[in-house]
Amino acid sequence: MSTDIQKVQDKFGLIGNSQSLRLVLEKAALVAPTKINILLRGESGVGKDVMAKVIHGLSDRKDKKLVIVNCGAIPEGIIESELFGHEKGSFTGADQTRQGYFEMANEGTIFLDEIGDTPKNVQVKLLRILENGEYYRVGSSEVRKTDVRIITATNRDLWSDVQKGHFREDLYYRLDTVTIHLPPLRDRKDDIPLIFRKFVEEFAQKYDSVFQGFSDDAKSLLVSYRWPGNIRELRSVAEQLVVLERSQFVTAEKLQKYLKGRQHSGATDNLPMVIKREGNAHEHTGGESSSINEGERELLYRALMDLKNEISDMRTMLGSFIYTNMNRESTSSRRLPLLGAGLPPEEQQAEEFTARKQRAYAEYLNNKDEIRFGNDRREDTSSAEAEHEDIEDENSMMDHFRKLDLIPSIEEAEKLLIQLALERFEGNRRKASEKLGMSERTLYRKLDQYGLINT
């Protein structure tokens, strides 16, 4: 790593020796002194705000203000006022004139995180600022100007949003002048122990604790874990360890308790890591040997039970949805129309396989005496009896689909559950999102992802 890049790391407290980090810092250092617009791309938690501070700190505006704005956290109804300011009396509650973030950042830098979440009317005004620095406060006809360096960031595919009509193409081209991709933590495996140690030592000092270090198997677990929350998750785990495992030597078993995430591919990163140990005289007695100890076995059992419960809940909701939709058709025929006509053989096969899944759910549910949604119970049935019936239902359903060898993918199940929630609440997205346990913003993204935006 060059001396200049090492100086940048020391100045901003950046930890790591990976090639991917070095390339990011080299590019940031190259464009920082210019006035060019920069788009930071990367998953949530990779440190896009830190990189914005680095770029600002290496620029000619480093002595001026850096204003950080999370566009995704500002409600749509007030984001225009937050960014551009408003005049007194321009709307209910505007009891005084207020500067916007662009006015505050004049001669400095503004960092707009989650730029893809800005509504269309705000995108038009952002484009004008990018082109000539002009804007209007809400409720004013006076043109104002600002001299500001704009850095934006997103964890979304903005070009895909452009193609779907959710993001302005002209604004996209103005923002995407220079793009810096920040690598996820899982692509910086050698940096993980270094960053983790830094966090633990900082929190140990903050909470007046003593960091005793971590074992080799804990280090291996740190590196092998996928870290879906990236550096933000790593920092959180370090803080929890310092507070809850106070002044103790960190082993893989202790560390595993705080790893909650799962891989996007569907694998269970939250499952304990089974570590094979060499048999030693002090580890085993008699002629017996084991690859996992009792603590690891207990963790594994609990994680599998949690996973079973989640799948059970999803199966119940999914089955109810298929049943409801199938009942809309004639009771004399429950067969779905032939899918995939005119498609290539492999695509037609996939379509027909999906149809088989749906028919299988309908076939099973048509023979049920009662369909229950979520945790709803019959009023005349005790909770114990209802729980017993649920277990019998699960077992019979599992047997039914095990014979057919049909299992819905996570994406299929999620899409169907969203459709079910919207149907149940007659298109009310707020109620649907509450039932699904997600924010309205997340639900909107899912609708877009699955082509259900007009549902």
C-alpha positions as CSV (number, residue, x, y, z in Angstrom):
1,M,0.0,0.0,0.0
2,S,1.4,3.4,-1.0
3,T,2.5,5.9,1.6
4,D,-0.1,8.4,0.5
5,I,-3.0,5.9,0.9
6,Q,-1.6,4.9,4.3
7,K,-1.7,8.6,5.3
8,V,-5.3,8.8,4.2
9,Q,-6.2,5.8,6.3
10,D,-4.4,7.2,9.3
11,K,-6.1,10.6,9.0
12,F,-9.6,9.2,8.8
13,G,-9.2,6.1,11.0
14,L,-9.8,3.6,8.2
15,I,-8.7,0.0,9.0
16,G,-7.7,-2.6,6.4
17,N,-5.0,-3.8,4.1
18,S,-7.1,-5.4,1.3
19,Q,-6.6,-4.6,-2.3
20,S,-10.3,-3.6,-2.7
21,L,-10.0,-0.9,0.0
22,R,-6.8,0.4,-1.5
23,L,-8.5,0.8,-4.9
24,V,-11.4,2.7,-3.5
25,L,-9.2,5.1,-1.6
26,E,-7.0,5.7,-4.6
27,K,-10.0,6.6,-6.7
28,A,-11.5,8.8,-3.9
29,A,-8.2,10.6,-3.5
30,L,-8.0,11.2,-7.3
31,V,-11.5,12.8,-7.7
32,A,-11.7,14.6,-4.3
33,P,-9.9,17.8,-5.3
34,T,-12.2,18.3,-8.4
35,K,-15.8,19.6,-8.6
36,I,-17.1,16.5,-10.3
37,N,-20.2,14.8,-8.9
38,I,-19.6,11.4,-7.2
39,L,-22.0,8.5,-6.8
40,L,-21.1,6.0,-4.0
41,R,-22.6,2.6,-4.5
42,G,-22.6,-0.3,-2.1
43,E,-24.7,-2.4,0.2
44,S,-26.2,-1.0,3.4
45,G,-23.6,-0.7,6.2
46,V,-20.5,-0.6,4.1
47,G,-19.5,2.9,5.2
48,K,-20.7,5.2,2.4
49,D,-21.0,8.1,4.8
50,V,-17.4,7.5,6.0
51,M,-16.3,7.6,2.3
52,A,-18.2,10.9,1.8
53,K,-16.3,12.4,4.8
54,V,-13.0,11.2,3.2
55,I,-13.8,12.8,-0.1
56,H,-14.8,16.1,1.6
57,G,-11.7,16.0,3.8
58,L,-9.4,15.6,0.8
59,S,-11.2,18.4,-1.2
60,D,-10.6,22.1,-1.4
61,R,-13.8,22.5,0.6
62,K,-12.5,20.6,3.7
63,D,-12.6,23.8,5.8
64,K,-16.3,24.3,5.0
65,K,-19.3,22.5,6.2
66,L,-20.2,18.9,5.3
67,V,-24.0,18.3,5.5
68,I,-25.1,14.7,5.6
69,V,-28.7,13.9,4.6
70,N,-30.4,10.5,4.6
71,C,-33.1,11.0,2.0
72,G,-34.7,7.6,2.8
73,A,-35.3,8.7,6.4
74,I,-37.2,11.9,5.5
75,P,-41.0,11.6,5.0
76,E,-42.0,12.3,1.4
77,G,-44.3,15.2,2.5
78,I,-41.5,17.3,4.0
79,I,-38.3,16.3,2.1
80,E,-38.6,19.3,-0.3
81,S,-38.8,21.7,2.7
82,E,-35.8,19.9,4.4
83,L,-33.6,20.1,1.3
84,F,-34.5,23.6,0.0
85,G,-36.0,25.4,3.0
86,H,-39.4,27.2,3.3
87,E,-40.9,30.6,3.9
88,K,-43.0,31.5,6.9
89,G,-46.6,30.6,6.4
90,S,-46.0,28.5,3.3
91,F,-47.8,25.5,4.8
92,T,-49.5,24.6,8.1
93,G,-46.9,24.6,10.8
94,A,-44.4,26.8,9.0
95,D,-44.4,29.5,11.7
96,Q,-41.0,30.8,10.7
97,T,-38.6,30.9,7.7
98,R,-36.2,28.0,7.6
99,Q,-33.0,27.3,5.7
100,G,-32.7,24.1,3.8
101,Y,-29.8,21.7,3.7
102,F,-28.5,23.1,0.4
103,E,-28.4,26.6,1.8
104,M,-26.6,25.3,4.9
105,A,-24.0,23.6,2.8
106,N,-23.2,26.6,0.6
107,E,-19.5,26.6,-0.3
108,G,-19.2,23.2,1.3
109,T,-20.3,19.6,0.5
110,I,-23.7,17.9,0.8
111,F,-23.9,14.2,1.0
112,L,-27.3,12.7,-0.1
113,D,-27.6,9.2,1.1
114,E,-30.3,6.8,-0.4
115,I,-30.7,9.2,-3.3
116,G,-32.9,6.6,-5.0
117,D,-35.7,7.1,-2.4
118,T,-36.3,10.8,-3.4
119,P,-39.7,11.4,-5.0
120,K,-40.0,12.6,-8.6
121,N,-40.9,16.2,-7.8
122,V,-37.7,16.5,-5.7
123,Q,-35.6,14.9,-8.4
124,V,-36.6,17.7,-10.8
125,K,-35.3,20.3,-8.4
126,L,-32.1,18.3,-7.7
127,L,-31.5,18.3,-11.4
128,R,-31.7,22.1,-11.5
129,I,-29.3,22.5,-8.7
130,L,-26.8,20.2,-10.4
131,E,-27.1,22.1,-13.7
132,N,-26.9,25.7,-12.4
133,G,-27.0,25.8,-8.6
134,E,-30.5,27.3,-8.6
135,Y,-33.4,26.4,-6.3
136,Y,-36.6,27.9,-4.7
137,R,-37.6,27.7,-1.1
138,V,-41.0,26.2,-0.6
139,G,-43.6,29.0,-0.8
140,S,-41.2,31.5,-2.5
141,S,-40.8,32.7,-6.1
142,E,-37.3,34.1,-5.4
143,V,-34.5,32.2,-7.2
144,R,-31.7,31.3,-4.9
145,K,-28.2,30.0,-5.7
146,T,-25.9,27.7,-3.9
147,D,-22.3,26.7,-4.5
148,V,-22.1,23.1,-3.2
149,R,-20.3,19.9,-4.0
150,I,-22.8,17.1,-4.3
151,I,-22.0,13.5,-3.3
152,T,-24.8,10.9,-3.5
153,A,-25.1,7.3,-2.5
154,T,-27.3,4.4,-3.0
155,N,-27.6,0.7,-2.3
156,R,-30.0,0.2,-5.2
157,D,-29.6,-0.3,-8.9
158,L,-30.4,3.2,-10.1
159,W,-30.3,2.3,-13.8
160,S,-33.0,-0.4,-13.1
161,D,-35.1,2.3,-11.4
162,V,-34.6,4.5,-14.5
163,Q,-35.9,1.7,-16.8
164,K,-38.9,1.2,-14.5
165,G,-39.7,4.9,-14.5
166,H,-39.0,5.4,-10.8
167,F,-35.9,7.6,-11.3
168,R,-35.3,10.4,-13.8
169,E,-32.9,9.4,-16.6
170,D,-31.4,12.9,-16.9
171,L,-30.7,13.1,-13.2
172,Y,-29.1,9.7,-13.3
173,Y,-26.6,10.8,-15.9
174,R,-25.7,13.9,-13.9
175,L,-25.2,11.9,-10.7
176,D,-23.3,9.0,-12.3
177,T,-20.3,11.1,-13.5
178,V,-17.9,9.2,-11.3
179,T,-19.1,6.1,-9.5
180,I,-17.1,4.5,-6.6
181,H,-18.2,1.0,-5.6
182,L,-17.6,0.2,-2.0
183,P,-17.0,-3.5,-1.5
184,P,-19.1,-5.5,1.1
185,L,-17.3,-6.7,4.2
186,R,-17.4,-10.3,3.0
187,D,-15.1,-9.4,0.1
188,R,-12.6,-7.9,2.6
189,K,-12.1,-11.0,4.7
190,D,-8.5,-10.2,5.8
191,D,-9.7,-6.8,7.1
192,I,-12.5,-8.2,9.3
193,P,-10.3,-9.3,12.3
194,L,-8.5,-5.9,12.2
195,I,-11.7,-3.9,12.1
196,F,-13.3,-6.0,14.8
197,R,-10.4,-5.7,17.1
198,K,-10.5,-1.9,16.7
199,F,-14.2,-1.7,17.5
200,V,-13.8,-4.0,20.6
201,E,-10.9,-2.0,21.9
202,E,-12.8,1.3,21.5
203,F,-15.9,-0.1,23.3
204,A,-13.7,-1.7,26.0
205,Q,-12.3,1.8,26.8
206,K,-15.8,3.4,26.6
207,Y,-17.4,0.9,29.0
208,D,-14.3,0.5,31.2
209,S,-13.9,-3.1,30.3
210,V,-10.8,-5.2,29.4
211,F,-10.6,-7.0,26.0
212,Q,-9.0,-10.4,26.6
213,G,-8.7,-11.3,22.9
214,F,-10.5,-14.0,20.9
215,S,-9.7,-17.6,20.1
216,D,-8.6,-19.0,16.7
217,D,-12.0,-20.6,16.2
218,A,-13.7,-17.2,16.9
219,K,-11.4,-15.6,14.4
220,S,-12.4,-18.2,11.8
221,L,-16.1,-17.6,12.5
222,L,-15.6,-13.9,12.1
223,V,-14.0,-14.4,8.7
224,S,-16.5,-17.1,7.4
225,Y,-19.7,-15.3,8.5
226,R,-21.3,-13.4,5.6
227,W,-21.9,-10.1,7.5
228,P,-25.1,-9.1,5.7
229,G,-25.2,-5.8,7.7
230,N,-21.5,-5.2,6.8
231,I,-19.4,-2.9,9.0
232,R,-22.5,-1.6,10.8
233,E,-23.3,-5.1,12.0
234,L,-19.7,-5.8,12.9
235,R,-19.6,-2.7,15.1
236,S,-22.9,-3.7,16.8
237,V,-21.6,-7.3,17.5
238,A,-18.4,-5.9,19.0
239,E,-20.3,-3.5,21.3
240,Q,-22.6,-6.3,22.4
241,L,-19.7,-8.6,23.2
242,V,-17.9,-5.9,25.3
243,V,-21.1,-5.1,27.3
244,L,-22.6,-8.6,27.7
245,E,-19.5,-10.8,27.7
246,R,-17.6,-8.3,30.0
247,S,-13.8,-8.8,30.2
248,Q,-14.0,-12.4,29.0
249,F,-12.0,-14.2,26.4
250,V,-14.1,-14.4,23.2
251,T,-14.7,-17.9,21.8
252,A,-16.6,-19.0,18.8
253,E,-19.5,-20.2,21.0
254,K,-19.8,-16.7,22.7
255,L,-19.5,-14.9,19.3
256,Q,-22.1,-17.1,17.7
257,K,-24.8,-15.9,20.0
258,Y,-24.6,-12.4,18.4
259,L,-24.6,-13.4,14.8
260,K,-28.1,-12.9,13.6
261,G,-28.0,-12.4,9.9
262,R,-28.6,-14.8,7.0
263,Q,-27.2,-15.1,3.5
264,H,-29.2,-13.6,0.7
265,S,-29.0,-17.0,-1.1
266,G,-31.1,-18.5,1.7
267,A,-28.4,-20.3,3.7
268,T,-28.6,-19.8,7.4
269,D,-25.7,-17.8,8.6
270,N,-27.2,-17.6,12.0
271,L,-26.7,-21.4,12.5
272,P,-23.8,-22.3,14.7
273,M,-20.6,-23.1,13.1
274,V,-19.7,-26.8,13.8
275,I,-16.0,-27.0,14.5
276,K,-14.3,-30.4,14.4
277,R,-11.8,-30.8,17.2
278,E,-9.0,-33.2,17.5
279,G,-9.5,-35.7,20.3
280,N,-7.4,-34.9,23.3
281,A,-7.1,-36.7,26.6
282,H,-8.5,-33.8,28.6
283,E,-11.4,-33.3,26.1
284,H,-12.8,-36.8,26.0
285,T,-13.1,-39.6,28.4
286,G,-13.2,-43.3,27.6
287,G,-13.3,-44.3,23.9
288,E,-15.9,-41.7,22.9
289,S,-15.3,-38.8,20.6
290,S,-17.5,-36.0,19.3
291,S,-17.2,-33.2,16.7
292,I,-19.4,-30.8,18.7
293,N,-19.8,-30.1,22.4
294,E,-23.1,-29.8,24.3
295,G,-23.1,-26.0,24.0
296,E,-22.8,-26.1,20.2
297,R,-25.5,-28.8,20.0
298,E,-27.9,-26.7,22.0
299,L,-27.3,-23.7,19.8
300,L,-27.8,-25.7,16.7
301,Y,-31.1,-27.2,18.1
302,R,-32.5,-23.8,19.0
303,A,-31.6,-22.3,15.6
304,L,-33.2,-25.2,13.8
305,M,-36.4,-24.8,15.9
306,D,-36.5,-21.1,15.1
307,L,-36.2,-21.8,11.5
308,K,-38.9,-24.5,11.6
309,N,-41.3,-22.0,13.3
310,E,-40.6,-19.3,10.6
311,I,-41.2,-21.8,7.8
312,S,-44.4,-23.1,9.5
313,D,-45.8,-19.6,9.8
314,M,-45.0,-18.8,6.2
315,R,-46.5,-22.1,5.0
316,T,-49.8,-21.4,6.8
317,M,-50.1,-17.9,5.3
318,L,-49.1,-19.1,1.9
319,G,-51.6,-21.9,1.9
320,S,-54.4,-19.6,2.9
321,F,-53.6,-17.3,0.0
322,I,-53.6,-20.1,-2.6
323,Y,-56.9,-21.4,-1.2
324,T,-58.5,-18.0,-1.4
325,N,-57.5,-17.4,-4.9
326,M,-58.4,-20.9,-6.1
327,N,-61.9,-20.5,-4.6
328,R,-62.6,-17.6,-6.9
329,E,-62.7,-20.1,-9.8
330,S,-65.6,-22.5,-10.5
331,T,-66.0,-25.1,-7.8
332,S,-66.3,-27.7,-10.5
333,S,-62.8,-27.2,-11.7
334,R,-59.7,-26.3,-9.6
335,R,-57.2,-26.7,-12.3
336,L,-55.0,-23.7,-13.2
337,P,-54.6,-22.8,-16.9
338,L,-51.7,-24.2,-18.8
339,L,-48.7,-21.9,-18.2
340,G,-45.6,-21.3,-20.4
341,A,-47.2,-21.8,-23.8
342,G,-44.8,-20.6,-26.5
343,L,-41.8,-20.4,-24.1
344,P,-38.5,-22.3,-24.5
345,P,-38.7,-25.8,-23.0
346,E,-36.7,-25.0,-19.9
347,E,-38.9,-21.9,-19.1
348,Q,-42.1,-23.8,-19.9
349,Q,-40.9,-26.5,-17.5
350,A,-40.3,-23.9,-14.7
351,E,-43.7,-22.3,-15.3
352,E,-45.4,-25.7,-15.1
353,F,-43.5,-26.5,-12.0
354,T,-44.8,-23.3,-10.3
355,A,-48.3,-24.2,-11.4
356,R,-47.9,-27.7,-9.8
357,K,-47.0,-26.1,-6.5
358,Q,-50.1,-23.9,-6.6
359,R,-52.3,-26.9,-7.5
360,A,-50.8,-28.9,-4.7
361,Y,-51.6,-26.3,-2.1
362,A,-55.1,-26.0,-3.4
363,E,-55.6,-29.7,-3.4
364,Y,-54.4,-30.0,0.2
365,L,-56.4,-27.1,1.4
366,N,-59.6,-28.1,-0.3
367,N,-59.8,-31.1,2.0
368,K,-59.4,-29.0,5.2
369,D,-62.4,-28.3,7.4
370,E,-61.2,-24.8,8.2
371,I,-58.6,-22.3,6.9
372,R,-56.9,-20.1,9.4
373,F,-54.9,-17.0,8.7
374,G,-51.8,-16.3,10.8
375,N,-52.5,-16.7,14.5
376,D,-56.3,-16.5,14.3
377,R,-58.1,-19.1,16.4
378,R,-61.7,-20.5,16.5
379,E,-63.5,-18.9,19.4
380,D,-64.8,-22.3,20.6
381,T,-61.4,-24.0,20.6
382,S,-59.0,-23.8,23.5
383,S,-55.5,-22.7,22.8
384,A,-54.1,-26.1,23.7
385,E,-56.5,-27.8,21.2
386,A,-55.7,-25.2,18.6
387,E,-52.0,-25.8,19.0
388,H,-52.5,-29.5,18.7
389,E,-54.5,-29.1,15.5
390,D,-51.8,-26.8,14.1
391,I,-49.1,-29.4,14.7
392,E,-51.3,-32.1,13.0
393,D,-51.9,-29.6,10.1
394,E,-48.2,-29.0,9.7
395,N,-47.3,-32.7,9.8
396,S,-50.0,-33.6,7.2
397,M,-49.1,-30.7,5.0
398,M,-45.4,-31.6,5.2
399,D,-46.2,-35.3,4.3
400,H,-48.4,-34.1,1.4
401,F,-45.7,-32.0,-0.1
402,R,-42.9,-34.3,0.7
403,K,-44.5,-36.9,-1.5
404,L,-44.9,-34.4,-4.3
405,D,-41.4,-33.1,-3.8
406,L,-42.7,-29.5,-4.1
407,I,-41.3,-26.6,-2.1
408,P,-41.8,-22.9,-2.9
409,S,-38.8,-20.7,-3.1
410,I,-38.4,-17.9,-0.6
411,E,-39.1,-15.3,-3.4
412,E,-42.3,-17.2,-4.4
413,A,-43.5,-17.4,-0.9
414,E,-42.8,-13.7,-0.2
415,K,-44.5,-12.6,-3.3
416,L,-47.6,-14.6,-2.5
417,L,-47.7,-13.4,1.1
418,I,-47.6,-9.8,-0.1
419,Q,-50.4,-10.4,-2.5
420,L,-52.4,-12.1,0.3
421,A,-51.9,-9.2,2.7
422,L,-52.9,-6.6,0.1
423,E,-56.0,-8.6,-0.8
424,R,-57.0,-9.0,2.8
425,F,-56.7,-5.3,3.5
426,E,-58.2,-4.3,0.1
427,G,-55.0,-2.7,-1.2
428,N,-54.3,-0.7,2.0
429,R,-50.5,-0.8,2.0
430,R,-50.1,0.6,5.5
431,K,-52.2,-2.2,7.1
432,A,-50.6,-4.8,4.8
433,S,-47.1,-3.7,5.8
434,E,-48.0,-3.9,9.5
435,K,-49.3,-7.4,9.0
436,L,-46.2,-8.4,7.1
437,G,-43.9,-6.9,9.7
438,M,-42.1,-4.5,7.3
439,S,-42.2,-0.7,6.7
440,E,-44.3,0.8,4.0
441,R,-41.1,1.8,2.1
442,T,-39.9,-1.8,2.2
443,L,-43.2,-3.0,1.0
444,Y,-43.2,-0.5,-1.9
445,R,-39.7,-1.8,-2.9
446,K,-41.0,-5.4,-2.8
447,L,-44.0,-4.5,-4.9
448,D,-41.7,-3.0,-7.5
449,Q,-39.3,-6.0,-7.3
450,Y,-42.1,-8.5,-7.9
451,G,-44.0,-6.4,-10.5
452,L,-46.9,-5.8,-8.2
453,I,-46.7,-2.0,-8.1
454,N,-50.3,-1.6,-9.5
455,T,-51.7,-4.2,-7.2
